[in-house]
Amino acid sequence: MKSSFTFAALAVALPLVSAQTQAAAYGQCGGTGYTGATACVSGFQCHVYNDYYSQCILGSASSTTSSCKTQITVSSAAKSSSAAANATSVATASSSVSAAAYGSITLTYSVSSAEDTSTAVKVESTSLPASSSSGAITESSQASSSSAQTTLQTKVATTSVKVATTTAAATSTLATSSAVATSTASAASTGSYPSASGSKFVIDGETGYFPGTNSYWIGFLTNDSDVDLVMQHLKESGLKILRVWGFNDVTSTPSSGTVYFQSFAGTEPTINTGADGLARLDYVVKSAEAHGIKLIINFVNNWTDYGGMAAYFTYAGITDNTQWYNNTKAQTQYQKYINAVVTRYPSSSAILGWELANEPRCTGCDLSIMTTWITDTAKYIKSIDPNRMVTTGEEGFGLTTGDDGTYPYTTGAGGYNFATNCAIADIDFCTYHLYPESWDVTPTQGWGNDWITNHAKACTAAGKPCLLEEFGASDNCTVESSWQATALSATGTGGDLFWQYGDTLSSGESSQDGNTVYYGSDLYTCLVTNHVTAIDAQ
């Protein structure tokens, strides 16, 4: 496998000027929706990484291969026997480029092609360029730095140097991500990335049915101890999967200390990588790694909570969600945000899968709109992270199997056909949700059991796992435990995640939305302890 070097600091140190006849060093020079210069400044060539992004990298336009030399100097605080033994990669030097400081390491390198074949020590950093001390980066600089993270690569040696940076105020060119800038565990070191095998998931080498839960709020916590507490309780309980919000969009600048991930407050969107931005998601990933929890991370919300698709409206010149799915401006920024998140965790052991959205719907749309959007977005994610699974985050509407005529079975409920989406090549597992009370269907328990069984049949036909990703029935143990038992016994289902997890944090109890299951409660025993016991007994 390959490991990405992060050249973000260099990208900021060099000027990024969009209104030139030539694209700047490490600037964008092509891709879907791009309208700027396609020729690079002297000494750089426009390299096509995928349909959506091309970048000016070192090298002449006629050059296709080159040498690469990477020298790594590890500070005394970060030195280890591994670092000392693998301090320098072997290759032939070309030209010199100024050094870029990354917390406790310094990289001095020269590169004119992303396709170098020399062997190098793997060094990872999630530090990104900053436009201010808050860590927010502009659309243009994000395109440059995030692409560099995924595509300027060298072959990985058998031993890796892991470097953790510490939180520091940003200067003119660099902002560190958080107290946790680097993953402390990699899938490579544990054997494999999570995957699917038929109707089951394969996690840490074990094929089976896995339980889990949802916590939309964990990435917005500002106390690391609270995050660790939740992860420890999940681990102790036997829950393996946690679905979290990977988005938090705003349309006005929040007060200092308020966590947000992407802002549409200015004329151009900015992605916040500072201590009150994606650094908070970084810590969730780090803590999940330490506790053996696997994460599903999504990128946008169908609903207006935490911004959602509506946050893009003014910027994209649209007025509703149905326009968002095929609006070029909205989709270009959405994919830039995806890139910013996905490339932060190139080898983390904690990522179960990437999710396109929370409950995407295109009500009243032609079914092709959603199918095309899912196909294109999943393909894009796979182009930057081919090792991780991808799913939709949909509610499972438009199911023809077992159709009883109720509204959720119709394609009009979400503007899509469940089986069609499930069959898309780059979708690795298929999600559905279950809220009979909200959907006004009865009887709650019986209808829900049929919904589970019918989706399992559809997933069996597709040869992929179904994940009962959200379910709730006003905290009713009898009803919800019945659904869990049905899902566990239904061929075609690989796991279930109740909505939602609750705990007592340093600030008090987490949010109760009518379906919250608090750690240590009787309901928790019913839906977690007893369910995990039943799974283990299989």
N, C-alpha and C positions, 0 to 999 in steps of 0.2 A: 504494500500500500504506500501511498504518498503522504507526506506531511507538509502543511503549508507554512512557509516563512511569512511573517508579517512585515511588510515594507512600508507601513502606513506613515511613519514619521518622515521618511524621505519624501513621500508623496506630498506632504504638507510643506516641507522645507523648500521644495521647488515651487515656482509660481504656477497657479492654476488660473488661467485667463480664458474665459469662454468666448469672448468676442474677438477672436483672432482668425486670420486665414489659415493658420496651422494650430492643431490641438497642442496643448501644453504637455510637458513631460509628465507621464503617468496620468494624463487626462483621458477622458472618453473620446473615442474617435469613430464610433459606429454602434449600431444596434437598433432594434425595433423602437421606433418613435424618436430616435435621435436626429437632430437637425443641424448639429454644429459641424465644425471642420472635421474632415476625414483624413487629412494629411498631418503628419506629426512634425514637430520642430526637429532641427538637425540633430542627428545622433540617436533618434528614436524611430521605431517602426510601429505601425498599427497592427496589433495582434488580435485576431478574432477568437474569442473564447467560446461564444455560443451565439445564438440568433439575437440575444438581447443585449449583449455587451461586448465591445471591443475597446482596447486600451493601448495607449502609447507606452511602449516599454523600450528599454535600452537596446540599441542595435540598429544597423542600417536596414533599409527596406529590402535589400537584396539578400540579407543574411537570414538563414533559417536555423543554423546551429551555432553554438559558441561555447566557450568555457566559462566556468563559474567557480570562484573561490570564496569560501565563507570562513571567516575567522571568528571564533567565539571567545570572548573574555568574560569569565564568570567572577563576580565579586566574591570577597571572602565569605560573605553571609550566605551565598548561594552555592558555594563549591561543595562538591561531593566527590567520592572516588570515581563515580560514573562520569562526572563532568571532566575531571582531570584526565581520565582515560580517553575521552572522546572530544577533546577540545577543538580539534581542527579537522576540517574535511580535506580530502585530497583531490585536487583538480588543478588546471592550469589557469593562471590569472590572465584577465584581459586588461580592462582599464579600471582605474580607481574611482570609487564613488564615496562621498563623505559618509561618515559613520552615523548611525541612528541609534540613539540611546533608548533602551527599553527597561526601565526600572533597574534591576540588578544585573542586566547583561548589556553588552555592547556588540553590535553586529557591524563588521566592516566587510563589504562585499562588492563585487562587480558582476553584472549579469547582462546579457544582451538577448537572451531567449529563455522562454519558460520551459523549453524542452531539453534542458541540460541532463546528461545521463550520468554525471559523476555521483559518487557516494558521499553523503553528508550526515553529520549528526543532526538529529531532529530537535529543533528548538521551537517552542510554541509560545505565542503571546497574543492576547486579545486587545492590546493597547491600540487605540484608534486616534486619528488626528482630531483636533478640537478647534472650534472657532472662538471659544471663550472658555473660561475656567470651569464653567458648568459641564463641559464635555459635549455640548451640542455640536453637531457637524452639519455642514450644508449639504444640499443634494449633490452638488458637483464633487465636493471632496469625498463624500461617502461612496459615490460610484467608483472613484479612483481607489480608495483604500480598501473597500470590501472586496473588490475584484482582485486586488493584489494579494489579499489574504488567501484566496482560494486557488489562484492560478500561477503565482510565481513559486514554483516547487522544485525540489531536488529529491533524489532517491533517499529513502530512509535507511540509516544504518541499523544494525541489530540492537544497539543500546541507545536509549533516548535520554537527553538531558531535559528535565522538567524544571521550569523556572516559574516561581510565583512572584508577581510584582505586588507592591503595596500601594495603597491609596496615596496620591500626591496631588497637589494643586497643579492644574495645567499651566504651562508656560506658553510661549508664542506658537509652539509647534506640536506639543504632545500632551495628551491627557490619559492617565492610566485608567483602566476600566473600573477597578474596585480593589478591595483587599484581596480579592481572588481574581486574578487576571488569567490564570491558566488552569486547565483541567488537571486534577491530581491523579486521575486514573484514565486509562484509555481502553477502548474496546480491543485494541490490538494486544494489550497485555493480558486481558482476561479471556482471549480466545476468539470472540466474534461479536458482531453487532446483533442486536435483537432482530429476529426475522419471523417469517411465517412458514409453516409447513402444513399444507392442506388446510384444515379448519382450526388448527391450533397455532399458538405462538411458541417461539423458541427463545428463551431468555436465559442467559448465562449457561448455555448448553443444555438446558432442560426444556423438553417439549411438553406442553400441557395447557391447562386452563388457569388463568391468573386473575385474582381479584384486585380491585383498586377503588379509587375514589376521585373526586374533583375538588380542587381548591383554586378558585379563580383569583383569590386575594393574596396568595402566598408571595407572589413576585412583587407585591406592592408594600410588603412589610419593610421597615427600616431597621429592625433589630435582628441581627444575625442569630441571636440565641433563640428567638421565636421560630425562625425557620428550622433550626436544628432540632428544636423540641418537637415540631410537627413530624419531621423526618424520622426521628427516633421512635415516636409513637406509632407511625406507620410500620416501621420495621418490626417493632415488638409485636404488633398486631397480626403480622403476616400478610399485610397488603403490599403488593408489588408495583402497582402502576398508579401514577398520579398525573392527572390532566390539569394543566395550568394555563393561564392566559399569558400568551407571549406578545400581547398588544396592550397598549394604553395610550390612546391618541387624544390629543387636546387641540382645541381651536383658539385658545387664548393662553397667554403665558401664566402658569400657575405660580402661587407664592413659593418662596424659597423653602426647599426641603420637601416639597410635594413631588411624589414620584410620577414621572410620565416617560414614555418611551419615544414618542414621535409627536412633533408639533406642526400644526398647520396655521400657526398664528401669523406668520409673515407671508411675504409674496412667494417664497419657496419653502417647501417642507424641510424640517430639520430632524435628524435622528439623534436622540439624547443618549450618549454613551457614558455620561458622567456618573457620579456617586448616587444621584437621584434618578438615574435612567437605567439603561440596560445592565449596569453594574449590579442592580438588585436581582435581575434574572440570572446573572452570572453566579451569584451566591446560592440561589436555589439549585442550579445545576451542580455546583460544587458539593453542596450538602447532600443532594440526591446521590451523587457518586459515592460519598463517604458512607452512606447508609444502605446502598444497594437498591435504591428506588429507581424505577424507570419512568421517564417523563414523556407525555404527549404535549407538545407545544404548538399552539395555533397562532395565526398572524393577523386576524381581523375579526370583528364581530358583525353579525347581521343586525344586531340590535344597537341602540345608541349608547348603552352602558360602556363606559371607558372609550368613548369616541365612536367606534364602529365605522362602518362604511360611510355614514353621514359626515364624518370628520373630513372626508375627501371632497365633499360636494362643491364647496365654493372654489377650491383650488382647481378642480377638474371641470367646472362649469356645468354641473349636472344637478338634478333636484331630487332623485330618489334612487333606491338600491337597484332597481331594474336596469338603470342606465350604467351603473357602476361596473357591471361584469364585462362589458365590451367597450368601455370608454378608454381610449389609448392613454390619456394622461393619468387617469386613476390607476390603470393596470401597470403602467411603467413605474409609478411611485410605489405601488404595492409590491412589485417584484424587487425594487431596490431595498425596501424594508425587509422582505424575506431574505435577501442576500446578506443584509447587515446582521440578522439574527443567526441564520444557519452557519455562516462562516466564523462565528465566534466559538463554535464547539466542534472543530473538525474531527476530533478523535475521542470525544467524551463517551464514557461508558454509560452515561445516564439517559441518553436520548433513545426512547422507544420508537418515536416517529414524529414527523412533522404533519401538522394539520392545516388545511387550507383556510378554514374559517370556523367560527362557532355558529352552527345552525344556519348555513347559507340558504337563502330562499330567493327565488325570482318569480314571485307570484304573478300569474297572468302572462308570463313570457313564453315564447316558443321553447320547447324542450331542448332544442339545439344550443341555446345560449348557455345554459348551465353545463351541458356536456362538453361544449367547446372550451369553456373557462376552466373546468376541472382538468380536461386533457392537457391544455396548454400550461397551466400552472404546475401540475404534477410533473410534467416533462421538464419545466424550468428548474424545479427543485432538484430533480434527479441529475440535471446537468451540473449542478454545483455540489451535490452530495449524493452520489450514487449508492452509498452504503446504507443509508437510513431508509426506513419505511415511510410511506406517505399515505395519508388518508384524507377524507373530505371534511369530516365534522358534521355531516348532515343528520337530519332527524329520522330518515328512513321512509319518507313519504313516497307516494307513487309506486307502491308495492302491488304487483299483480298476483303474486302467489297468495292464495287464501283470501283474496279480496272479498270483504263482507259488505261492501257498499258504503261503509262509513267514510267520513271526510279524509282521515289520514291516509287511506289507501289510494286516494285519487292523486293524479299527477298535478292537479291544480293546487294542491296544498302547499307544495314547495316549488313547483315549476320544473320538476325533474322526474325521471323514472329511476327508482332505486337500483333495479337490476342492470340497467344500462350503465349507470355510474360505477357500480361495483365491478363491472367487466372491463373498465378502462385499464389499459396495460400497466400504467405507472401507479395505479392505486393498489396498495399491497393488502389492506384490510378494509372492511366496510363497516361504517358506524350507523347506529340508529339510537334514538332516544325514546323514552316512554313516560308520558304524562297524560293518562286518560282523563283525569279531572280537568286539566287545562284545555284538553281537546274536546271535552263534553261528550265522551263516549262511555257507555256502560255495558255490562257491569265492570267495574274497575279491575277487579282481580282476574276474572275470566277473560275479558277482552285483552288485558295485558299479556296473559299467558299465550293466547293465540298469536298476538303480535310478535312475541319472541320466537315462537315455533315457526311461524311463516318466514321470518327473516332468516332464521337458521337454514331453512330449506333453500332459500334463494342464494345464500352464501355457499352452501354445499354445491349447488349447481355451478357457481362461479369458481369453485375450487380455492376459496379464500376464507379467512376467519371473519366471522361477524363479531363485533364488539358492542355489547349493550353499554353504551358510553355514558348515558345519563338516565336515571329513573327516579321517580319520587311519587309518593301517594300520601302526603300530609303526615309523614312520619308514622305510618301504619306498619307495625312489625309483621302482622299476619299477611297482609297483601304483598309487601315488598320481599319478604323472605320466600313467599311462594314464587315470585318472579325469579328470584335468584336460583331456586331449585330447578325451575323449568329451563333456565338458561344453561345451567350446569349439565343437565341431562340431554340437552338438544344438540345433536350432531350438527356442526356448522358454526357453533359459537365458541370463541376462544377466551372470553373473559367478560367481566361486568364491572362497572364503576358506578357506585351510588352517588347521587347528588344530595347533599354535598358534605364534605368533612368539616367538623367543628372542633375547636379546642379552646382551652383557657390560656391566653397569651399574657405577656407582660402588661398589656393594656386592658385586659379583661377578656370576656368571651368573644370569639369571632362571630361574624354575621349569622343571624338566624333568619332565613328567608321562608320558613315554613316547611322546608325539607332538610334542614341541617341535622346531622347525626353527630352528637358530641362524644368525643373520646371519653370512655369510662362510664357512659350512661347505659341504662337497660337496653335502649334501642341499639346502641353500639354492640352490646353483647349479642343481640338478635341478628343484626345484619353483618357484623364483622366476625366476632369470635366464633359463633356457630357456623357461619358460612365457610370460614377458613378451615374449620374442623371437617366439614363435609367434603371440601375439595381435597384435603389431605387424605381422606379415607378412600378416595377413588382408586 
